[in-house]
Amino acid sequence: MKFKRQSGLFLHPTSLPGKYGIGSLGNEAYQFIDFLAEAGQNLWQICPLGPTGYGDSPYQCFSAFAGNHMLVSLESLVEDKLLSQEDLDNDLDFDQDKVEYGKVIDFKLPLLKKAFSRFKAKADKGEYNSFCENNSEWLEDYALFRAVKSSFDERPWHEWDEDIKLRNKEAMDRYKVELSTDIEFQQFIQYIFFKQWTKVKEYANDKGIKIIGDIPIFVAMDSADAWANPEVFLFDEDMKPTKVAGVPPDYFSETGQLWGNPLYDWDKLKETNYSWWVKRIEALLEVADIVRIDHFRGFAAYWAVPYGDKTAINGEWKKAPGMELFKTIKDELGELPIIVEDLGTITKDVEELKECFDFPGMEILQFAFDANEDNNLPPNEFTTDNCVVYTGTHDNNTTLGWYNEDATEQDKADLCQYLNQHLSHRHDDISWDLMELAWKSRAIISLAPLQDVFSLDSDARFNTPGVLGGNWDWKYRVEMLTEKRATTLKEMTKRHNRL
């Protein structure tokens, strides 16, 4: 699919300035959309919207289809008369700059259960019943998965009792009866999440703003997807993986990276005409307008590591049927509004796959001016306009943080020389200078994390890969969305023909 020349901002909804410890799909989401519109932006990129587990990463979710109920707006539940304002009054002192996930869960979950109790007393449940029916294919398994997981003190499903771990019919039927209330609660909070998100997306679309959603290529081992669909993964008869995901040793790591996600049984998926993947893309296109696919190279070939290995050294490359897969998805769903993460060492087969479907790849400006990076292609050397340029992504430092802490003196000197040569409009602000470069470039889409609009340093970094803790928790304050910043951003967008 050919995109038009445009620009936007990257912000995950958890980073919205929610009053109750985490961003939500309430007023703060609409205020951010208003800011995007005032700033002349027409794209809002987010991370995966799924329910997060240990580590709080949106890239390790309990489901590829469900939504994160911690994003539900409590104020909207008051408007729906499922909660009262008194229910929300509390003595908790939430951090205004960071999401305290444990504290948020402890506060929010009882309120969602109270809303559920009041909802059950309502006579008209037609909209809820329709939602459950229309989403039954994933919702029933997910709701049961979360209810059973709760009954096992949140242990991963492969540590459950054998009968329910293996999905024996008698055990499935018994748990459905015993946990019926918990199952219905899980369905309810999914209904509320998607009801609220649909309204947010419609508001954005009405303002001329499209949502870029995100799909990680792999699912989490501890997920409803793996438990409910074991036939499409490389599992043995005891539901243990035979091979898991990772990346091979390279310049940055002598032992590679052992991710541990279950790998797909592509032969089995082919037998079903890749129906699980078709449904996954289709589901995301219900909540987003454009799909970004993470670790795209894994659709050409993936690194398969024997299960139980402590490092990724002993893995091997396995071919993946990317050509056939995306042809099938295109045949089923039509033109694919997809952009792909093609960073790292990209081989000829990955390039061929990307070009066959005309998928735009990614360029990262921080890498372009980092002498230690292989992906150091400055904007004037982009070989095509069919790409998406970022100042940085969720895995990078902020631009100011990178410049102050990570860039060498030589990197800074080279960047300064480049800026003087290629920018007629300078900002006296390195974050905005790199945004100016991105917006000026030939790339069809230019994007920047909201942190760069605010010129924030590394304290506002969203994620540091390979580091456990302290990630995914940055929030901005609503007063940072100033009219001056919106005006400056709109002027830059107009200057480079991206309005």
Steps between C-alpha positions, in 0.01 A plus 500: 500500500639840403481757779477876459768733635411560864628515858403422856601423857575184694332466840368193676171565689656403835705822468194722488465717815237290676378621836501151651857388447494402134387649170145405408254513214320799649538876471879487481484288181266751336722791611800334338307449176402867508869590536589279203234671290610850606859406418405387150584135566300217349659191656505367857722197550451277804650182640291180516181556702492156664487417873852499640655257744824478698728785392208712369619472140235553231711262290441211741122487535259239634316518166556617144129586477392638840534856627676629811219567749733718709450762226126515568388850600341499845349843436319356198360226724362774724333655195353157420369483860699185568706684762437809712741787549524395866636164384792680340586719797809364671799599710751346261775729382570381145826601334417753227809418292521120523253211484513296821352183354455305823332794672276560198386137489424495874292817464329437169409130509255526795331794328463305177344218701261746665404631155444142388265434794292804408503404135361156582196667657420689180216371288632595154811302408444483126820683407705285738344178371572602141862575590543158663341325204700690237829434680428153635779337298771658718301644793374172649847347514655821631241548776539138609880532486501806727248350742693173530829688527356698790389178671860375477638818663597642160745219427578448128272247330773240454513475884126431535354161583552255218134466403435870440850564366427245229144633453327170576129538430384396848738748663399778259130441574560488876699825511242675284237420764715564807643826369195625311488836684871567449468405133210739454699775674785452253256525210348814651829687533587410141163636391567825687854531363395459137196725546725779630779442246253499209377845606859629526588364156184644344580840653853484357375396156245781500790740558687352203738299719579136435621253764813294436464177699776252572538123465792314660583206274499258795256449786591454866540146628263583786211611281151391412622469141758233584272314743190502278675436166783257577467339159644806324814508716801269529386319816550138601220281641559642849452856368867583536664695216750306291661819364475863614572841349813708522768666290851366430829621645621825346725799560291606800461159668727197488214275610219655296163583652276227639144635485327174592177555303343188349559462127231438241438165338487651151409165340192478721410863434523435127248216532248751638582756227670707773161575656645591845721765344222631274277540807780673690558762229125541456453555875766772510346675201182528709683713759760669277520638148860402425697199624867510600654152511783453747803278412388465139811306403353201686252450216788419264707297747508471879758391757380179670665413832457157666268533801693488828818661366630782716625708206412543133837369374371159387212632293466459126334694221168359380314617193158660547227516233466879498419528130217250521376637832464862389354398164234306691433793735472736202263262320282481812509864616590706193766773486720487807576830680819357651836647595779272618786509749798397287784605728817307570673266254256470213564237234396486136199278568363756750542782246326292233208428734463867593523619140261237367217650708627858486526519880683812625795422728648711780785748534619624842680834509687426823658202323585716198732715711639228728836373378448171689186416302490316167171669408667838461323637194444878523178639349661633181610141421162330543468280192120523480214714623310182591624498856408628845756719676512534878716721718490199734257227605372359829828303532727802452609764743332836448685712246629734772597205717686338211679824415603574859590150616548257209640696207878538483662839448572393141135402453395845621749675274386300197136568581561872545677517166216310333235725653682811381521358149148362466271716714413858416268509804674433833336488844786536751363173636642163392167318538325742265795506261473123455123531462560766233732256319238225521219724376720638219615157381358319198348233727128464434428500876691679775441429869642611834435390857310764697802525733693664215226761452555586867883490461529259795817322608560134588279520811209479254632193316217251447694172478857376528516156331658227711454691825242368746299761687454872458354467151168590337409742781558852364204742508471859388307779671210662319648850534784390271262501201548870438356708219852617413621144445194420289555811288873431451431139403230603254728756339771237457249254357376760252857599412572144386169432324365246752172671594 
